[in-house]
Amino acid sequence: MPTKNTRNWLYTGNATRYGVADLGYFMGYKICEAYYEKAEDKTEAINTIIKTNRYKKLLRMSGYMDDLKK
């Protein structure tokens, strides 16, 4: 997230030195899933996910990183 270099996270197909392709898509899904599950208003959650450009705030509000620490 802190750089614009997506080479190792997106659009890699099978060409990755880490053995896992397109990991960024999976991580984005898990963050959005966590945000959606925590939201009381599911319709508003979908709107926020689709329209946001404040990705760090969405990550923080999703609680996904907190859930990993448990």
Summary of the structure (lengths in Angstrom):
residues: 70
radius of gyration: 13.6
end to end distance: 22.7
largest distance: 40.5
contacts: 141
relative contact order: 0.14
helix: 57%
strand: 0%
